[in-house]
Amino acid sequence: MKAKQIKPGIYWVGAIDWNVRDFHGYQTPRGTTYNNFLIMDRKITLVDTVKHDFADVMFERIRCLTNPEKIQVAVCNHIEMDHAGSWDKVMSVAKNATLYCTERAKEGLERHFDTTSWDIQVVGTGDRIKLGDKTLLFIETPMLHWPDSMMTYVEEDRLLISQDAFGQHYAQAVLFDDLVPEGVLEDAVIDYYANILMPFGRLIKAKIAELQKLGLEIDMIAPDHGVIWRKNPEKVIRMYLEMAQGRAEEGVVIVYDTMWHSTERMCRAVLDGILEEGMYAEVIKLRDTPMSVAIKQFWKYRGLLVGTPTLNNLMFPTVAEFLQHLRGLRPYARIAGAFGSYGWGGGGVREALSILKSMKLEVVEPGYEVKYRPGEEDYQQGYEFGRRFAQKVREYHRRVEKEVVS
């Protein structure tokens, strides 16, 4: 297993996880990679590690270049265990290495490992270390997406090693963006942002502005997951800025579940009304769709309609799970509504609207409800509900886009 050069003297020594399909609850149908990098300079430097299951793969790649005992500098950009899980093995081999990280990362490493014999040096934004011909500049990025996070910039190579930012859960046999179909890569970026980084939009805008203020010239971005951006690093920065501003396509995603098909029939009526208004729409049935896919599709479109039957005066469990997951991601710049069926007593739609309002989304009320099985008259009501909601989405979308542009 050979190391792969990404810049003169800088090598990818990471691992490809073709088989992972559940990444702490996030579905990863394409697998993922754990990227880390070895810098061959007068001071041999390792930036990040890999998930502990793949430590042997990492060491095999390092041995293609040098004896791991010769590593003198270690950089921990992020302490989540898919990137820091092998530091104990590295530091037990590279006994003379100094490990550089943020104060929060030092605290976290001390909780995960016995670090009593490690030489750990705390760094912050603007700190530099000279490796020989190359210089590392550290940039703290707290809450992107953990409190300990930082990025490492190799000044002479204009290389930004960005930890989780700008990454994708995407296993591939090639390393670089220009070797992957553009549409596939864009979808992977949106998927990753929606499921992991959505809550941090304002911080992302501020951090990108800080990078620009530092005057960093970036020829390449090397994240800890997915492909390395060598052809067009500006593209992923631009995508992040747009997503952080809440940019979305004008359209509606209907996320629903059903017990005895009544809510499903209502969904068809609502969809017909949306389409009649000339608006694009997608339909997601939660029991047949991974949660991470539902979240990604939500994030892509301006409008959300939640369809839920009532069970025990509450939302259907899969719908409740979706909204709970969404609430934790703190979405913004979206408009939402709800519909659903009930039997002897309602409550599901009312609860859904309440939770949507608690997220501070723009909420269209009242919802559309049907007792038992929807008939022709109910279909017409659902059709009109869909038309009105599409009109509201279009008005809201134009307003939000205008605010973003200004």
Secondary structure by P-SEA (a helix, b strand, c coil): cbbbbccccbbbbcccccccccccccccccbbbbbbbbbbccbbbbcccccccaaaaaaaaaaaccccccccbbbbcccccccccaaaaaaaaaccbbbbbcaaaaaaaaacccccccbbbbbcccbbbbcccbbbbbbbbccccccccbbbbbcccccccccccccccccccccccccccaaaaaaaaaaaaaacccccaaaaaaaaaaaaaacccccbbbccccccccccaaaaaaaaaaaaacccccbbbbbbccccaaaaaaaaaaaaaaaaacccccccccccccaaaaaaaaaaccbbbbbbbbccccccaaaaaaaaaaaaaccccccccccccccccccaaaaaaaaaaaacccccccbbbbcccccaaaaaaaaaaaaaaaaaaaaaaaaaaaaaac
